[in-house]
Amino acid sequence: MKPDRWRQVRDVLHEAMQMDEAERSAFLDSQCASDPSLRVELNELLAAKGEVGSTFLEDPAIAHVVQTDTSDSSSILPAGTKLGPYIVQSLIGAGGMGEVYHARDGSLKRDVAI
């Protein structure tokens, strides 16, 4: 999606989400009268709104996939965790955007950072 299109979708979607169902339909009809594909995109996004729980992005996604070892509270992925062909060895570092781990690629027999 091009940036201009995304801004248009975002702006109309944000405004539509502030309305109740009765107002929303008429508003979308007026905003999308000359662009039926915009209405399709907005309908899909509005339908998905109900599928996203209120806890969306409160926890890292990996926390819902990997069970953690509570004895090592500094790391979400304990040593020995397998991610595809990789086996986590240790946490290298963490910051605001994520964590970096030292791992071993079991297929190629080399150390990697993930």
Biopython code that builds the backbone (N, CA, C, O; Angstrom):
import numpy as np
from Bio.PDB.StructureBuilder import StructureBuilder

atoms = [
    (1, "MET", "N", (0.844, -1.166, 0.000)),
    (1, "MET", "CA", (0.000, 0.000, 0.000)),
    (1, "MET", "C", (0.895, 1.236, 0.000)),
    (1, "MET", "O", (1.846, 1.322, 0.777)),
    (2, "LYS", "N", (0.594, 2.165, -0.851)),
    (2, "LYS", "CA", (1.375, 3.396, -0.946)),
    (2, "LYS", "C", (1.093, 4.292, 0.261)),
    (2, "LYS", "O", (0.012, 4.221, 0.845)),
    (3, "PRO", "N", (2.055, 5.130, 0.636)),
    (3, "PRO", "CA", (1.892, 5.978, 1.811)),
    (3, "PRO", "C", (0.648, 6.874, 1.785)),
    (3, "PRO", "O", (-0.019, 7.039, 2.806)),
    (4, "ASP", "N", (0.341, 7.444, 0.629)),
    (4, "ASP", "CA", (-0.841, 8.305, 0.530)),
    (4, "ASP", "C", (-2.120, 7.507, 0.784)),
    (4, "ASP", "O", (-3.037, 7.969, 1.463)),
    (5, "ARG", "N", (-2.156, 6.306, 0.226)),
    (5, "ARG", "CA", (-3.334, 5.446, 0.417)),
    (5, "ARG", "C", (-3.453, 5.050, 1.891)),
    (5, "ARG", "O", (-4.547, 5.063, 2.456)),
    (6, "TRP", "N", (-2.323, 4.698, 2.506)),
    (6, "TRP", "CA", (-2.359, 4.307, 3.906)),
    (6, "TRP", "C", (-2.874, 5.454, 4.786)),
    (6, "TRP", "O", (-3.673, 5.229, 5.695)),
    (7, "ARG", "N", (-2.420, 6.673, 4.517)),
    (7, "ARG", "CA", (-2.897, 7.822, 5.294)),
    (7, "ARG", "C", (-4.407, 7.987, 5.148)),
    (7, "ARG", "O", (-5.108, 8.260, 6.123)),
    (8, "GLN", "N", (-4.897, 7.820, 3.932)),
    (8, "GLN", "CA", (-6.333, 7.944, 3.687)),
    (8, "GLN", "C", (-7.098, 6.868, 4.459)),
    (8, "GLN", "O", (-8.081, 7.169, 5.135)),
    (9, "VAL", "N", (-6.654, 5.628, 4.359)),
    (9, "VAL", "CA", (-7.310, 4.525, 5.065)),
    (9, "VAL", "C", (-7.255, 4.770, 6.571)),
    (9, "VAL", "O", (-8.264, 4.640, 7.264)),
    (10, "ARG", "N", (-6.083, 5.120, 7.068)),
    (10, "ARG", "CA", (-5.898, 5.345, 8.506)),
    (10, "ARG", "C", (-6.819, 6.450, 9.029)),
    (10, "ARG", "O", (-7.456, 6.294, 10.071)),
    (11, "ASP", "N", (-6.883, 7.567, 8.297)),
    (11, "ASP", "CA", (-7.690, 8.703, 8.749)),
    (11, "ASP", "C", (-9.179, 8.370, 8.775)),
    (11, "ASP", "O", (-9.874, 8.678, 9.743)),
    (12, "VAL", "N", (-9.659, 7.743, 7.712)),
    (12, "VAL", "CA", (-11.078, 7.393, 7.651)),
    (12, "VAL", "C", (-11.389, 6.316, 8.690)),
    (12, "VAL", "O", (-12.420, 6.382, 9.359)),
    (13, "LEU", "N", (-10.513, 5.333, 8.827)),
    (13, "LEU", "CA", (-10.717, 4.268, 9.802)),
    (13, "LEU", "C", (-10.771, 4.821, 11.222)),
    (13, "LEU", "O", (-11.647, 4.449, 12.002)),
    (14, "HIS", "N", (-9.850, 5.697, 11.552)),
    (14, "HIS", "CA", (-9.814, 6.269, 12.892)),
    (14, "HIS", "C", (-11.119, 7.006, 13.203)),
    (14, "HIS", "O", (-11.686, 6.861, 14.287)),
    (15, "GLU", "N", (-11.574, 7.782, 12.253)),
    (15, "GLU", "CA", (-12.817, 8.524, 12.464)),
    (15, "GLU", "C", (-14.009, 7.579, 12.574)),
    (15, "GLU", "O", (-14.887, 7.773, 13.416)),
    (16, "ALA", "N", (-14.038, 6.555, 11.720)),
    (16, "ALA", "CA", (-15.151, 5.598, 11.742)),
    (16, "ALA", "C", (-15.198, 4.821, 13.058)),
    (16, "ALA", "O", (-16.278, 4.493, 13.551)),
    (17, "MET", "N", (-14.044, 4.532, 13.617)),
    (17, "MET", "CA", (-13.999, 3.768, 14.863)),
    (17, "MET", "C", (-14.536, 4.556, 16.047)),
    (17, "MET", "O", (-14.902, 3.969, 17.065)),
    (18, "GLN", "N", (-14.587, 5.859, 15.930)),
    (18, "GLN", "CA", (-15.107, 6.697, 17.007)),
    (18, "GLN", "C", (-16.634, 6.777, 16.989)),
    (18, "GLN", "O", (-17.240, 7.295, 17.927)),
    (19, "MET", "N", (-17.249, 6.267, 15.932)),
    (19, "MET", "CA", (-18.703, 6.374, 15.760)),
    (19, "MET", "C", (-19.405, 5.092, 16.196)),
    (19, "MET", "O", (-18.802, 4.020, 16.253)),
    (20, "ASP", "N", (-20.699, 5.230, 16.502)),
    (20, "ASP", "CA", (-21.470, 4.016, 16.751)),
    (20, "ASP", "C", (-21.880, 3.425, 15.406)),
    (20, "ASP", "O", (-21.741, 4.065, 14.364)),
    (21, "GLU", "N", (-22.381, 2.206, 15.443)),
    (21, "GLU", "CA", (-22.696, 1.468, 14.209)),
    (21, "GLU", "C", (-23.662, 2.230, 13.292)),
    (21, "GLU", "O", (-23.498, 2.210, 12.072)),
    (22, "ALA", "N", (-24.638, 2.882, 13.856)),
    (22, "ALA", "CA", (-25.643, 3.580, 13.050)),
    (22, "ALA", "C", (-25.027, 4.721, 12.244)),
    (22, "ALA", "O", (-25.363, 4.903, 11.074)),
    (23, "GLU", "N", (-24.139, 5.480, 12.852)),
    (23, "GLU", "CA", (-23.489, 6.599, 12.161)),
    (23, "GLU", "C", (-22.424, 6.111, 11.184)),
    (23, "GLU", "O", (-22.228, 6.701, 10.122)),
    (24, "ARG", "N", (-21.746, 5.040, 11.547)),
    (24, "ARG", "CA", (-20.591, 4.566, 10.785)),
    (24, "ARG", "C", (-20.933, 4.224, 9.344)),
    (24, "ARG", "O", (-20.199, 4.603, 8.431)),
    (25, "SER", "N", (-22.022, 3.520, 9.124)),
    (25, "SER", "CA", (-22.369, 3.096, 7.773)),
    (25, "SER", "C", (-22.572, 4.277, 6.836)),
    (25, "SER", "O", (-22.055, 4.281, 5.719)),
    (26, "ALA", "N", (-23.324, 5.279, 7.284)),
    (26, "ALA", "CA", (-23.556, 6.474, 6.458)),
    (26, "ALA", "C", (-22.254, 7.231, 6.221)),
    (26, "ALA", "O", (-22.010, 7.728, 5.122)),
    (27, "PHE", "N", (-21.419, 7.316, 7.257)),
    (27, "PHE", "CA", (-20.129, 7.998, 7.121)),
    (27, "PHE", "C", (-19.260, 7.296, 6.079)),
    (27, "PHE", "O", (-18.672, 7.947, 5.215)),
    (28, "LEU", "N", (-19.181, 5.971, 6.160)),
    (28, "LEU", "CA", (-18.363, 5.224, 5.196)),
    (28, "LEU", "C", (-18.931, 5.341, 3.785)),
    (28, "LEU", "O", (-18.172, 5.437, 2.820)),
    (29, "ASP", "N", (-20.250, 5.333, 3.656)),
    (29, "ASP", "CA", (-20.864, 5.525, 2.333)),
    (29, "ASP", "C", (-20.413, 6.842, 1.724)),
    (29, "ASP", "O", (-20.084, 6.903, 0.539)),
    (30, "SER", "N", (-20.395, 7.905, 2.537)),
    (30, "SER", "CA", (-20.014, 9.219, 2.005)),
    (30, "SER", "C", (-18.518, 9.284, 1.695)),
    (30, "SER", "O", (-18.126, 9.885, 0.694)),
    (31, "GLN", "N", (-17.693, 8.686, 2.522)),
    (31, "GLN", "CA", (-16.242, 8.749, 2.325)),
    (31, "GLN", "C", (-15.762, 7.860, 1.183)),
    (31, "GLN", "O", (-14.731, 8.134, 0.570)),
    (32, "CYS", "N", (-16.505, 6.801, 0.900)),
    (32, "CYS", "CA", (-16.060, 5.814, -0.087)),
    (32, "CYS", "C", (-16.897, 5.813, -1.362)),
    (32, "CYS", "O", (-16.783, 4.895, -2.174)),
    (33, "ALA", "N", (-17.728, 6.823, -1.544)),
    (33, "ALA", "CA", (-18.640, 6.851, -2.692)),
    (33, "ALA", "C", (-17.918, 6.704, -4.023)),
    (33, "ALA", "O", (-18.408, 6.021, -4.921)),
    (34, "SER", "N", (-16.763, 7.335, -4.157)),
    (34, "SER", "CA", (-16.046, 7.289, -5.435)),
    (34, "SER", "C", (-14.938, 6.233, -5.450)),
    (34, "SER", "O", (-14.210, 6.111, -6.435)),
    (35, "ASP", "N", (-14.809, 5.467, -4.355)),
    (35, "ASP", "CA", (-13.727, 4.493, -4.257)),
    (35, "ASP", "C", (-14.197, 3.224, -3.540)),
    (35, "ASP", "O", (-13.970, 3.072, -2.340)),
    (36, "PRO", "N", (-14.851, 2.314, -4.269)),
    (36, "PRO", "CA", (-15.365, 1.089, -3.646)),
    (36, "PRO", "C", (-14.269, 0.221, -2.999)),
    (36, "PRO", "O", (-14.536, -0.481, -2.024)),
    (37, "SER", "N", (-13.071, 0.268, -3.525)),
    (37, "SER", "CA", (-11.990, -0.545, -2.934)),
    (37, "SER", "C", (-11.611, -0.026, -1.545)),
    (37, "SER", "O", (-11.177, -0.798, -0.691)),
    (38, "LEU", "N", (-11.774, 1.276, -1.321)),
    (38, "LEU", "CA", (-11.531, 1.846, 0.002)),
    (38, "LEU", "C", (-12.537, 1.278, 1.003)),
    (38, "LEU", "O", (-12.180, 0.952, 2.135)),
    (39, "ARG", "N", (-13.770, 1.164, 0.585)),
    (39, "ARG", "CA", (-14.812, 0.616, 1.471)),
    (39, "ARG", "C", (-14.498, -0.835, 1.824)),
    (39, "ARG", "O", (-14.687, -1.247, 2.968)),
    (40, "VAL", "N", (-14.026, -1.606, 0.861)),
    (40, "VAL", "CA", (-13.670, -3.005, 1.122)),
    (40, "VAL", "C", (-12.548, -3.076, 2.161)),
    (40, "VAL", "O", (-12.633, -3.850, 3.114)),
    (41, "GLU", "N", (-11.510, -2.278, 1.980)),
    (41, "GLU", "CA", (-10.396, -2.265, 2.934)),
    (41, "GLU", "C", (-10.871, -1.868, 4.328)),
    (41, "GLU", "O", (-10.496, -2.497, 5.318)),
    (42, "LEU", "N", (-11.687, -0.834, 4.406)),
    (42, "LEU", "CA", (-12.177, -0.363, 5.704)),
    (42, "LEU", "C", (-13.057, -1.406, 6.377)),
    (42, "LEU", "O", (-12.960, -1.613, 7.587)),
    (43, "ASN", "N", (-13.917, -2.066, 5.602)),
    (43, "ASN", "CA", (-14.769, -3.115, 6.174)),
    (43, "ASN", "C", (-13.929, -4.249, 6.752)),
    (43, "ASN", "O", (-14.246, -4.774, 7.819)),
    (44, "GLU", "N", (-12.854, -4.631, 6.048)),
    (44, "GLU", "CA", (-11.976, -5.691, 6.544)),
    (44, "GLU", "C", (-11.281, -5.268, 7.835)),
    (44, "GLU", "O", (-11.182, -6.055, 8.776)),
    (45, "LEU", "N", (-10.808, -4.045, 7.879)),
    (45, "LEU", "CA", (-10.132, -3.557, 9.081)),
    (45, "LEU", "C", (-11.095, -3.433, 10.257)),
    (45, "LEU", "O", (-10.743, -3.763, 11.390)),
    (46, "LEU", "N", (-12.291, -2.964, 9.992)),
    (46, "LEU", "CA", (-13.279, -2.844, 11.063)),
    (46, "LEU", "C", (-13.705, -4.221, 11.573)),
    (46, "LEU", "O", (-13.947, -4.390, 12.768)),
    (47, "ALA", "N", (-13.797, -5.194, 10.684)),
    (47, "ALA", "CA", (-14.142, -6.552, 11.109)),
    (47, "ALA", "C", (-13.025, -7.142, 11.960)),
    (47, "ALA", "O", (-13.290, -7.856, 12.927)),
    (48, "ALA", "N", (-11.780, -6.846, 11.606)),
    (48, "ALA", "CA", (-10.631, -7.367, 12.355)),
    (48, "ALA", "C", (-10.507, -6.710, 13.719)),
    (48, "ALA", "O", (-9.923, -7.287, 14.636)),
    (49, "LYS", "N", (-11.047, -5.519, 13.861)),
    (49, "LYS", "CA", (-10.971, -4.800, 15.134)),
    (49, "LYS", "C", (-11.495, -5.656, 16.274)),
    (49, "LYS", "O", (-10.897, -5.677, 17.350)),
    (50, "GLY", "N", (-12.579, -6.351, 16.066)),
    (50, "GLY", "CA", (-13.160, -7.190, 17.105)),
    (50, "GLY", "C", (-12.356, -8.445, 17.387)),
    (50, "GLY", "O", (-12.521, -9.050, 18.447)),
    (51, "GLU", "N", (-11.488, -8.855, 16.466)),
    (51, "GLU", "CA", (-10.687, -10.066, 16.648)),
    (51, "GLU", "C", (-9.445, -9.815, 17.480)),
    (51, "GLU", "O", (-8.868, -10.757, 18.023)),
    (52, "VAL", "N", (-9.023, -8.568, 17.592)),
    (52, "VAL", "CA", (-7.825, -8.228, 18.342)),
    (52, "VAL", "C", (-8.221, -7.974, 19.781)),
    (52, "VAL", "O", (-9.049, -7.106, 20.058)),
    (53, "GLY", "N", (-7.638, -8.725, 20.693)),
    (53, "GLY", "CA", (-7.965, -8.585, 22.107)),
    (53, "GLY", "C", (-7.440, -7.289, 22.687)),
    (53, "GLY", "O", (-6.603, -6.615, 22.086)),
    (54, "SER", "N", (-7.939, -6.952, 23.853)),
    (54, "SER", "CA", (-7.531, -5.709, 24.498)),
    (54, "SER", "C", (-6.099, -5.774, 25.014)),
    (54, "SER", "O", (-5.534, -4.745, 25.383)),
    (55, "THR", "N", (-5.500, -6.966, 25.048)),
    (55, "THR", "CA", (-4.127, -7.105, 25.529)),
    (55, "THR", "C", (-3.125, -7.133, 24.377)),
    (55, "THR", "O", (-1.956, -7.459, 24.581)),
    (56, "PHE", "N", (-3.569, -6.797, 23.184)),
    (56, "PHE", "CA", (-2.696, -6.813, 22.014)),
    (56, "PHE", "C", (-1.455, -5.971, 22.256)),
    (56, "PHE", "O", (-1.560, -4.801, 22.626)),
    (57, "LEU", "N", (-0.293, -6.551, 22.052)),
    (57, "LEU", "CA", (1.018, -5.933, 22.184)),
    (57, "LEU", "C", (1.411, -5.565, 23.617)),
    (57, "LEU", "O", (2.399, -4.856, 23.808)),
    (58, "GLU", "N", (0.673, -6.021, 24.624)),
    (58, "GLU", "CA", (1.099, -5.774, 25.997)),
    (58, "GLU", "C", (2.283, -6.659, 26.361)),
    (58, "GLU", "O", (3.146, -6.247, 27.136)),
    (59, "ASP", "N", (2.334, -7.866, 25.816)),
    (59, "ASP", "CA", (3.428, -8.798, 26.056)),
    (59, "ASP", "C", (4.129, -9.073, 24.737)),
    (59, "ASP", "O", (3.500, -9.005, 23.681)),
    (60, "PRO", "N", (5.437, -9.387, 24.777)),
    (60, "PRO", "CA", (6.120, -9.769, 23.542)),
    (60, "PRO", "C", (5.461, -11.020, 22.952)),
    (60, "PRO", "O", (5.052, -11.911, 23.696)),
    (61, "ALA", "N", (5.360, -11.089, 21.644)),
    (61, "ALA", "CA", (4.716, -12.232, 20.993)),
    (61, "ALA", "C", (5.395, -13.536, 21.358)),
    (61, "ALA", "O", (4.731, -14.563, 21.503)),
    (62, "ILE", "N", (6.697, -13.510, 21.506)),
    (62, "ILE", "CA", (7.426, -14.737, 21.811)),
    (62, "ILE", "C", (6.999, -15.313, 23.159)),
    (62, "ILE", "O", (7.104, -16.520, 23.373)),
    (63, "ALA", "N", (6.523, -14.475, 24.060)),
    (63, "ALA", "CA", (6.093, -14.949, 25.378)),
    (63, "ALA", "C", (4.880, -15.866, 25.265)),
    (63, "ALA", "O", (4.640, -16.683, 26.154)),
    (64, "HIS", "N", (4.114, -15.740, 24.184)),
    (64, "HIS", "CA", (2.946, -16.586, 23.984)),
    (64, "HIS", "C", (3.292, -17.872, 23.253)),
    (64, "HIS", "O", (2.450, -18.764, 23.142)),
    (65, "VAL", "N", (4.508, -17.981, 22.755)),
    (65, "VAL", "CA", (4.924, -19.144, 21.994)),
    (65, "VAL", "C", (5.860, -20.038, 22.796)),
    (65, "VAL", "O", (5.735, -21.262, 22.760)),
    (66, "VAL", "N", (6.779, -19.443, 23.505)),
    (66, "VAL", "CA", (7.808, -20.184, 24.224)),
    (66, "VAL", "C", (7.519, -20.149, 25.713)),
    (66, "VAL", "O", (7.271, -19.084, 26.278)),
    (67, "GLN", "N", (7.550, -21.303, 26.346)),
    (67, "GLN", "CA", (7.433, -21.333, 27.797)),
    (67, "GLN", "C", (8.794, -21.013, 28.365)),
    (67, "GLN", "O", (9.804, -21.575, 27.941)),
    (68, "THR", "N", (8.821, -20.106, 29.327)),
    (68, "THR", "CA", (10.095, -19.645, 29.851)),
    (68, "THR", "C", (10.502, -20.403, 31.092)),
    (68, "THR", "O", (9.662, -20.956, 31.803)),
    (69, "ASP", "N", (11.794, -20.424, 31.347)),
    (69, "ASP", "CA", (12.364, -20.984, 32.552)),
    (69, "ASP", "C", (12.426, -19.854, 33.562)),
    (69, "ASP", "O", (13.193, -18.909, 33.381)),
    (70, "THR", "N", (11.627, -19.933, 34.628)),
    (70, "THR", "CA", (11.539, -18.825, 35.567)),
    (70, "THR", "C", (12.800, -18.652, 36.400)),
    (70, "THR", "O", (12.926, -17.650, 37.105)),
    (71, "SER", "N", (13.738, -19.592, 36.344)),
    (71, "SER", "CA", (14.962, -19.437, 37.122)),
    (71, "SER", "C", (15.894, -18.401, 36.514)),
    (71, "SER", "O", (16.781, -17.896, 37.201)),
    (72, "ASP", "N", (15.711, -18.075, 35.241)),
    (72, "ASP", "CA", (16.533, -17.065, 34.581)),
    (72, "ASP", "C", (15.631, -15.921, 34.157)),
    (72, "ASP", "O", (15.156, -15.900, 33.022)),
    (73, "SER", "N", (15.388, -14.974, 35.044)),
    (73, "SER", "CA", (14.434, -13.905, 34.764)),
    (73, "SER", "C", (14.979, -12.845, 33.816)),
    (73, "SER", "O", (14.231, -11.969, 33.381)),
    (74, "SER", "N", (16.285, -12.907, 33.482)),
    (74, "SER", "CA", (16.857, -11.902, 32.596)),
    (74, "SER", "C", (16.609, -12.216, 31.126)),
    (74, "SER", "O", (16.905, -11.389, 30.264)),
    (75, "SER", "N", (16.074, -13.391, 30.827)),
    (75, "SER", "CA", (15.934, -13.808, 29.448)),
    (75, "SER", "C", (14.572, -14.438, 29.200)),
    (75, "SER", "O", (14.081, -15.212, 30.021)),
    (76, "ILE", "N", (13.970, -14.111, 28.079)),
    (76, "ILE", "CA", (12.718, -14.748, 27.703)),
    (76, "ILE", "C", (12.995, -16.143, 27.154)),
    (76, "ILE", "O", (12.223, -17.070, 27.395)),
    (77, "LEU", "N", (14.093, -16.293, 26.419)),
    (77, "LEU", "CA", (14.432, -17.591, 25.843)),
    (77, "LEU", "C", (15.562, -18.236, 26.648)),
    (77, "LEU", "O", (16.702, -17.779, 26.579)),
    (78, "PRO", "N", (15.267, -19.273, 27.395)),
    (78, "PRO", "CA", (16.321, -19.917, 28.172)),
    (78, "PRO", "C", (17.261, -20.713, 27.266)),
    (78, "PRO", "O", (16.895, -21.100, 26.156)),
    (79, "ALA", "N", (18.479, -20.949, 27.758)),
    (79, "ALA", "CA", (19.453, -21.761, 27.020)),
    (79, "ALA", "C", (18.822, -23.110, 26.715)),
    (79, "ALA", "O", (18.144, -23.703, 27.554)),
    (80, "GLY", "N", (19.061, -23.584, 25.490)),
    (80, "GLY", "CA", (18.511, -24.869, 25.068)),
    (80, "GLY", "C", (17.234, -24.766, 24.268)),
    (80, "GLY", "O", (16.794, -25.752, 23.676)),
    (81, "THR", "N", (16.621, -23.574, 24.239)),
    (81, "THR", "CA", (15.398, -23.389, 23.456)),
    (81, "THR", "C", (15.723, -23.561, 21.984)),
    (81, "THR", "O", (16.707, -23.007, 21.494)),
    (82, "LYS", "N", (14.891, -24.333, 21.267)),
    (82, "LYS", "CA", (15.093, -24.550, 19.831)),
    (82, "LYS", "C", (14.169, -23.645, 19.041)),
    (82, "LYS", "O", (12.968, -23.574, 19.302)),
    (83, "LEU", "N", (14.749, -22.954, 18.072)),
    (83, "LEU", "CA", (14.010, -22.120, 17.126)),
    (83, "LEU", "C", (14.416, -22.579, 15.734)),
    (83, "LEU", "O", (15.445, -22.149, 15.212)),
    (84, "GLY", "N", (13.620, -23.445, 15.133)),
    (84, "GLY", "CA", (14.007, -24.023, 13.847)),
    (84, "GLY", "C", (15.302, -24.797, 14.031)),
    (84, "GLY", "O", (15.396, -25.637, 14.926)),
    (85, "PRO", "N", (16.309, -24.527, 13.193)),
    (85, "PRO", "CA", (17.582, -25.246, 13.331)),
    (85, "PRO", "C", (18.506, -24.650, 14.398)),
    (85, "PRO", "O", (19.611, -25.150, 14.603)),
    (86, "TYR", "N", (18.066, -23.593, 15.075)),
    (86, "TYR", "CA", (18.913, -22.887, 16.025)),
    (86, "TYR", "C", (18.636, -23.328, 17.462)),
    (86, "TYR", "O", (17.493, -23.582, 17.841)),
    (87, "ILE", "N", (19.700, -23.412, 18.247)),
    (87, "ILE", "CA", (19.585, -23.724, 19.669)),
    (87, "ILE", "C", (20.161, -22.537, 20.436)),
    (87, "ILE", "O", (21.339, -22.208, 20.299)),
    (88, "VAL", "N", (19.314, -21.897, 21.248)),
    (88, "VAL", "CA", (19.725, -20.729, 22.011)),
    (88, "VAL", "C", (20.777, -21.122, 23.029)),
    (88, "VAL", "O", (20.619, -22.096, 23.766)),
    (89, "GLN", "N", (21.869, -20.338, 23.059)),
    (89, "GLN", "CA", (22.946, -20.560, 24.021)),
    (89, "GLN", "C", (22.850, -19.587, 25.188)),
    (89, "GLN", "O", (22.930, -19.982, 26.351)),
    (90, "SER", "N", (22.674, -18.280, 24.851)),
    (90, "SER", "CA", (22.618, -17.273, 25.899)),
    (90, "SER", "C", (22.090, -15.960, 25.336)),
    (90, "SER", "O", (22.045, -15.756, 24.123)),
    (91, "LEU", "N", (21.695, -15.081, 26.243)),
    (91, "LEU", "CA", (21.273, -13.740, 25.878)),
    (91, "LEU", "C", (22.516, -12.878, 25.681)),
    (91, "LEU", "O", (23.393, -12.837, 26.545)),
    (92, "ILE", "N", (22.590, -12.184, 24.529)),
    (92, "ILE", "CA", (23.717, -11.275, 24.281)),
    (92, "ILE", "C", (23.383, -9.897, 24.830)),
    (92, "ILE", "O", (24.209, -9.274, 25.497)),
    (93, "GLY", "N", (22.182, -9.422, 24.553)),
    (93, "GLY", "CA", (21.791, -8.101, 25.025)),
    (93, "GLY", "C", (20.326, -7.849, 24.750)),
    (93, "GLY", "O", (19.685, -8.570, 23.985)),
    (94, "ALA", "N", (19.802, -6.802, 25.394)),
    (94, "ALA", "CA", (18.392, -6.453, 25.222)),
    (94, "ALA", "C", (18.259, -4.943, 25.225)),
    (94, "ALA", "O", (19.050, -4.229, 25.842)),
    (95, "GLY", "N", (17.246, -4.476, 24.528)),
    (95, "GLY", "CA", (16.969, -3.052, 24.471)),
    (95, "GLY", "C", (15.498, -2.817, 24.259)),
    (95, "GLY", "O", (14.681, -3.726, 24.405)),
    (96, "GLY", "N", (15.165, -1.598, 23.916)),
    (96, "GLY", "CA", (13.776, -1.218, 23.740)),
    (96, "GLY", "C", (13.065, -1.931, 22.605)),
    (96, "GLY", "O", (11.838, -2.035, 22.617)),
    (97, "MET", "N", (13.804, -2.420, 21.630)),
    (97, "MET", "CA", (13.189, -3.046, 20.466)),
    (97, "MET", "C", (13.292, -4.566, 20.465)),
    (97, "MET", "O", (12.751, -5.211, 19.567)),
    (98, "GLY", "N", (13.968, -5.154, 21.440)),
    (98, "GLY", "CA", (14.028, -6.603, 21.442)),
    (98, "GLY", "C", (15.246, -7.136, 22.157)),
    (98, "GLY", "O", (15.935, -6.412, 22.877)),
    (99, "GLU", "N", (15.500, -8.412, 21.949)),
    (99, "GLU", "CA", (16.617, -9.120, 22.554)),
    (99, "GLU", "C", (17.434, -9.806, 21.470)),
    (99, "GLU", "O", (16.901, -10.199, 20.433)),
    (100, "VAL", "N", (18.728, -9.945, 21.717)),
    (100, "VAL", "CA", (19.623, -10.643, 20.786)),
    (100, "VAL", "C", (20.239, -11.808, 21.541)),
    (100, "VAL", "O", (20.743, -11.652, 22.653)),
    (101, "TYR", "N", (20.189, -12.979, 20.915)),
    (101, "TYR", "CA", (20.688, -14.196, 21.535)),
    (101, "TYR", "C", (21.843, -14.798, 20.745)),
    (101, "TYR", "O", (21.886, -14.722, 19.518)),
    (102, "HIS", "N", (22.769, -15.393, 21.473)),
    (102, "HIS", "CA", (23.810, -16.224, 20.879)),
    (102, "HIS", "C", (23.178, -17.603, 20.724)),
    (102, "HIS", "O", (22.657, -18.166, 21.687)),
    (103, "ALA", "N", (23.227, -18.141, 19.512)),
    (103, "ALA", "CA", (22.638, -19.451, 19.252)),
    (103, "ALA", "C", (23.577, -20.259, 18.375)),
    (103, "ALA", "O", (24.530, -19.735, 17.799)),
    (104, "ARG", "N", (23.285, -21.532, 18.290)),
    (104, "ARG", "CA", (24.070, -22.448, 17.454)),
    (104, "ARG", "C", (23.173, -22.971, 16.359)),
    (104, "ARG", "O", (22.090, -23.491, 16.624)),
    (105, "ASP", "N", (23.634, -22.830, 15.108)),
    (105, "ASP", "CA", (22.908, -23.367, 13.963)),
    (105, "ASP", "C", (23.264, -24.841, 13.868)),
    (105, "ASP", "O", (24.387, -25.194, 13.507)),
    (106, "GLY", "N", (22.304, -25.701, 14.191)),
    (106, "GLY", "CA", (22.559, -27.142, 14.186)),
    (106, "GLY", "C", (22.787, -27.706, 12.800)),
    (106, "GLY", "O", (23.490, -28.705, 12.653)),
    (107, "SER", "N", (22.213, -27.093, 11.784)),
    (107, "SER", "CA", (22.374, -27.581, 10.409)),
    (107, "SER", "C", (23.753, -27.260, 9.851)),
    (107, "SER", "O", (24.403, -28.122, 9.259)),
    (108, "LEU", "N", (24.199, -26.022, 10.038)),
    (108, "LEU", "CA", (25.468, -25.581, 9.459)),
    (108, "LEU", "C", (26.628, -25.622, 10.461)),
    (108, "LEU", "O", (27.769, -25.324, 10.109)),
    (109, "LYS", "N", (26.327, -25.992, 11.708)),
    (109, "LYS", "CA", (27.362, -26.124, 12.748)),
    (109, "LYS", "C", (28.167, -24.825, 12.922)),
    (109, "LYS", "O", (29.397, -24.824, 12.885)),
    (110, "ARG", "N", (27.429, -23.721, 13.112)),
    (110, "ARG", "CA", (28.112, -22.443, 13.339)),
    (110, "ARG", "C", (27.321, -21.616, 14.329)),
    (110, "ARG", "O", (26.124, -21.835, 14.518)),
    (111, "ASP", "N", (27.988, -20.665, 14.960)),
    (111, "ASP", "CA", (27.329, -19.766, 15.898)),
    (111, "ASP", "C", (26.663, -18.635, 15.140)),
    (111, "ASP", "O", (27.181, -18.152, 14.133)),
    (112, "VAL", "N", (25.508, -18.220, 15.637)),
    (112, "VAL", "CA", (24.739, -17.142, 15.008)),
    (112, "VAL", "C", (24.176, -16.222, 16.102)),
    (112, "VAL", "O", (24.156, -16.575, 17.281)),
    (113, "ALA", "N", (23.726, -15.055, 15.687)),
    (113, "ALA", "CA", (23.002, -14.150, 16.572)),
    (113, "ALA", "C", (21.574, -14.060, 16.067)),
    (113, "ALA", "O", (21.342, -13.843, 14.877)),
    (114, "ILE", "N", (20.627, -14.224, 16.962)),
    (114, "ILE", "CA", (19.209, -14.096, 16.585)),
    (114, "ILE", "C", (18.510, -13.223, 17.604)),
    (114, "ILE", "O", (17.309, -12.978, 17.488)),
]
sb = StructureBuilder()
sb.init_structure("model")
sb.init_model(0)
sb.init_chain("A")
sb.init_seg("    ")
for serial, (resi, resn, name, xyz) in enumerate(atoms, 1):
    if name == "N":
        sb.init_residue(resn, " ", resi, " ")
    sb.init_atom(name, np.array(xyz, "f"), 0.0, 1.0, " ", f" {name:<3s}", serial, name[0])
structure = sb.get_structure()
